[in-house]
Amino acid sequence: MTTHRDINKTESGFTLIEVLIATFITTVGILGVLSMFISSMKANQLGRNTTVGNRLAQNMIEQVKTSTFNDTANLLCSTAGMVPGSCSVPSTVGSVTTVTGKFQQKTALDLNILIYDITLEKVSNQLNAGVPMKGVDRITVTVHWKDSYGHHYTKVITFVEG
């Protein structure tokens, strides 16, 4: 004799297909959040590196405004964080005087070391060289760096009495 069992309508469960679909939807959502997290970390690192480059350039410009170009060139070479032996002696070609140096930024636990190349340039009293009037020097600070997102630079220009 065969028995037929009535299925109680109050009992319910998930089928394998329903479980697989729910797992897939959850996985897609988690991957989306993870992608946003990684993009946020990259943007944060790029922003930090750019801020350091801008601060280096602005500090050099402010130093030139409050003292002389030569004092600022000496300060560049003695600033904490500068790579020892990386500063050049001020070289003058025509009316252009240039000093270069390398600034080293270390992150937590020295895991990521970033080098910023700093160029401090003075163009003296030359109307044809982008200087607006006689007796004025154009000071340009350029900071270059390379990180995992490519090459970047920032440039700040000011004019001071010569």
C-alpha positions as a LaTeX table, in Angstrom:
\begin{tabular}{lrrr}
\hline
Residue & $x$ (\AA) & $y$ (\AA) & $z$ (\AA) \\
\hline
Met1 & 0.00 & 0.00 & 0.00 \\
Thr2 & 1.27 & 3.41 & $-0.87$ \\
Thr3 & 0.87 & 6.28 & 1.44 \\
His4 & 0.51 & 9.79 & 0.30 \\
Arg5 & 1.79 & 12.41 & 2.61 \\
Asp6 & 0.19 & 15.85 & 2.62 \\
Ile7 & 2.66 & 18.68 & 2.61 \\
Asn8 & 1.85 & 21.12 & 5.31 \\
Lys9 & 1.55 & 24.60 & 3.78 \\
Thr10 & 3.03 & 26.19 & 6.93 \\
Glu11 & 6.39 & 24.56 & 6.34 \\
Ser12 & 8.60 & 26.56 & 4.05 \\
Gly13 & 12.26 & 26.73 & 3.07 \\
Phe14 & 14.62 & 27.99 & 0.44 \\
Thr15 & 15.37 & 26.15 & $-2.73$ \\
Leu16 & 18.91 & 25.83 & $-3.97$ \\
Ile17 & 18.23 & 28.32 & $-6.78$ \\
Glu18 & 16.99 & 30.94 & $-4.30$ \\
Val19 & 20.10 & 30.50 & $-2.15$ \\
Leu20 & 22.39 & 30.83 & $-5.19$ \\
Ile21 & 20.63 & 34.00 & $-6.39$ \\
Ala22 & 20.82 & 35.58 & $-2.92$ \\
Thr23 & 24.52 & 34.70 & $-2.69$ \\
Phe24 & 25.19 & 36.23 & $-6.11$ \\
Ile25 & 23.37 & 39.48 & $-5.25$ \\
Thr26 & 25.23 & 39.75 & $-1.93$ \\
Thr27 & 28.58 & 39.15 & $-3.66$ \\
Val28 & 27.91 & 41.86 & $-6.27$ \\
Gly29 & 27.03 & 44.32 & $-3.50$ \\
Ile30 & 30.16 & 43.53 & $-1.49$ \\
Leu31 & 32.37 & 43.88 & $-4.58$ \\
Gly32 & 30.84 & 47.30 & $-5.28$ \\
Val33 & 31.56 & 48.52 & $-1.76$ \\
Leu34 & 35.10 & 47.09 & $-1.92$ \\
Ser35 & 35.73 & 48.89 & $-5.21$ \\
Met36 & 34.62 & 52.20 & $-3.66$ \\
Phe37 & 36.91 & 51.59 & $-0.68$ \\
Ile38 & 39.95 & 50.95 & $-2.91$ \\
Ser39 & 39.20 & 54.08 & $-5.00$ \\
Ser40 & 38.90 & 56.11 & $-1.83$ \\
Met41 & 42.29 & 54.88 & $-0.59$ \\
Lys42 & 43.94 & 55.79 & $-3.91$ \\
Ala43 & 42.39 & 59.26 & $-3.93$ \\
Asn44 & 43.49 & 59.79 & $-0.33$ \\
Gln45 & 47.11 & 58.86 & $-1.13$ \\
Leu46 & 47.18 & 61.04 & $-4.26$ \\
Gly47 & 45.71 & 63.96 & $-2.30$ \\
Arg48 & 48.30 & 63.57 & 0.46 \\
Asn49 & 51.18 & 63.51 & $-2.04$ \\
Thr50 & 49.83 & 66.57 & $-3.84$ \\
Thr51 & 49.40 & 68.44 & $-0.57$ \\
Val52 & 53.01 & 67.77 & 0.39 \\
Gly53 & 54.22 & 68.98 & $-3.03$ \\
Asn54 & 52.10 & 72.15 & $-2.81$ \\
Arg55 & 53.27 & 72.86 & 0.74 \\
Leu56 & 56.93 & 72.48 & $-0.24$ \\
Ala57 & 56.50 & 74.94 & $-3.13$ \\
Gln58 & 54.51 & 77.43 & $-1.07$ \\
Asn59 & 57.00 & 77.31 & 1.83 \\
Met60 & 59.87 & 78.12 & $-0.55$ \\
Ile61 & 57.92 & 81.04 & $-2.06$ \\
Glu62 & 57.10 & 82.43 & 1.39 \\
Gln63 & 60.74 & 82.11 & 2.40 \\
Val64 & 61.86 & 84.06 & $-0.70$ \\
Lys65 & 59.32 & 86.80 & 0.09 \\
Thr66 & 60.63 & 87.23 & 3.65 \\
Ser67 & 64.37 & 86.94 & 2.93 \\
Thr68 & 66.64 & 86.73 & $-0.11$ \\
Phe69 & 66.91 & 84.15 & $-2.86$ \\
Asn70 & 70.36 & 83.05 & $-1.65$ \\
Asp71 & 69.13 & 82.63 & 1.94 \\
Thr72 & 66.24 & 80.54 & 0.64 \\
Ala73 & 68.63 & 78.43 & $-1.46$ \\
Asn74 & 70.72 & 77.76 & 1.66 \\
Leu75 & 67.57 & 76.97 & 3.64 \\
Leu76 & 66.43 & 74.54 & 0.95 \\
Cys77 & 69.61 & 72.51 & 1.43 \\
Ser78 & 69.37 & 72.48 & 5.23 \\
Thr79 & 65.65 & 71.73 & 5.58 \\
Ala80 & 64.74 & 68.60 & 7.51 \\
Gly81 & 63.74 & 65.86 & 5.11 \\
Met82 & 66.12 & 66.91 & 2.34 \\
Val83 & 68.15 & 64.05 & 0.91 \\
Pro84 & 71.78 & 64.59 & 2.03 \\
Gly85 & 73.99 & 65.70 & $-0.84$ \\
Ser86 & 71.08 & 66.26 & $-3.22$ \\
Cys87 & 71.24 & 70.07 & $-3.28$ \\
Ser88 & 73.05 & 71.73 & $-6.12$ \\
Val89 & 75.17 & 74.83 & $-5.80$ \\
Pro90 & 73.29 & 77.84 & $-7.20$ \\
Ser91 & 74.18 & 78.04 & $-10.88$ \\
Thr92 & 73.68 & 81.18 & $-12.94$ \\
Val93 & 73.32 & 81.24 & $-16.72$ \\
Gly94 & 72.65 & 84.72 & $-18.01$ \\
Ser95 & 69.97 & 86.19 & $-15.78$ \\
Val96 & 68.67 & 82.82 & $-14.51$ \\
Thr97 & 69.88 & 81.36 & $-11.20$ \\
Thr98 & 68.80 & 77.82 & $-10.35$ \\
Val99 & 69.08 & 75.61 & $-7.26$ \\
Thr100 & 67.78 & 72.04 & $-7.08$ \\
Gly101 & 67.30 & 69.54 & $-4.28$ \\
Lys102 & 65.42 & 66.41 & $-3.32$ \\
Phe103 & 62.96 & 66.13 & $-0.43$ \\
Gln104 & 62.23 & 62.69 & 0.98 \\
Gln105 & 58.86 & 61.92 & 2.52 \\
Lys106 & 58.59 & 58.77 & 4.61 \\
Thr107 & 55.24 & 57.29 & 5.50 \\
Ala108 & 54.37 & 55.16 & 8.53 \\
Leu109 & 56.90 & 52.42 & 9.17 \\
Asp110 & 58.96 & 53.67 & 6.17 \\
Leu111 & 56.84 & 51.48 & 3.90 \\
Asn112 & 56.49 & 54.07 & 1.14 \\
Ile113 & 59.26 & 56.57 & 0.47 \\
Leu114 & 58.43 & 59.35 & $-1.95$ \\
Ile115 & 61.05 & 61.71 & $-3.40$ \\
Tyr116 & 60.10 & 65.26 & $-4.41$ \\
Asp117 & 62.48 & 67.09 & $-6.79$ \\
Ile118 & 62.49 & 70.81 & $-5.97$ \\
Thr119 & 63.75 & 73.47 & $-8.38$ \\
Leu120 & 64.11 & 77.05 & $-7.19$ \\
Glu121 & 64.69 & 79.51 & $-10.04$ \\
Lys122 & 65.27 & 83.26 & $-10.14$ \\
Val123 & 65.08 & 85.34 & $-13.31$ \\
Ser124 & 66.63 & 88.75 & $-12.64$ \\
Asn125 & 65.55 & 92.03 & $-14.17$ \\
Gln126 & 64.73 & 90.77 & $-17.66$ \\
Leu127 & 61.67 & 92.32 & $-19.27$ \\
Asn128 & 61.78 & 89.79 & $-22.11$ \\
Ala129 & 61.92 & 86.78 & $-19.77$ \\
Gly130 & 58.44 & 87.07 & $-18.30$ \\
Val131 & 59.39 & 89.71 & $-15.73$ \\
Pro132 & 56.78 & 92.51 & $-15.75$ \\
Met133 & 59.09 & 95.45 & $-14.98$ \\
Lys134 & 62.66 & 96.52 & $-14.33$ \\
Gly135 & 63.90 & 96.00 & $-10.78$ \\
Val136 & 61.71 & 92.93 & $-10.26$ \\
Asp137 & 62.83 & 89.29 & $-10.12$ \\
Arg138 & 60.59 & 86.38 & $-11.07$ \\
Ile139 & 60.88 & 83.48 & $-8.61$ \\
Thr140 & 59.60 & 80.07 & $-9.69$ \\
Val141 & 59.43 & 76.99 & $-7.49$ \\
Thr142 & 58.68 & 73.72 & $-9.24$ \\
Val143 & 58.15 & 70.47 & $-7.36$ \\
His144 & 58.09 & 67.16 & $-9.30$ \\
Trp145 & 57.27 & 63.73 & $-7.92$ \\
Lys146 & 56.39 & 60.28 & $-9.20$ \\
Asp147 & 54.07 & 57.95 & $-7.35$ \\
Ser148 & 52.15 & 54.83 & $-8.31$ \\
Tyr149 & 49.65 & 57.02 & $-10.21$ \\
Gly150 & 52.18 & 58.70 & $-12.52$ \\
His151 & 54.29 & 61.85 & $-12.73$ \\
His152 & 53.01 & 65.02 & $-11.08$ \\
Tyr153 & 54.25 & 68.54 & $-10.54$ \\
Thr154 & 53.23 & 71.81 & $-9.03$ \\
Lys155 & 54.64 & 75.22 & $-9.91$ \\
Val156 & 54.35 & 78.47 & $-7.94$ \\
Ile157 & 55.51 & 81.80 & $-9.37$ \\
Thr158 & 55.92 & 85.11 & $-7.58$ \\
Phe159 & 57.65 & 88.43 & $-8.23$ \\
Val160 & 59.90 & 90.20 & $-5.74$ \\
Glu161 & 61.95 & 93.38 & $-5.82$ \\
Gly162 & 65.41 & 92.67 & $-7.10$ \\
\hline
\end{tabular}
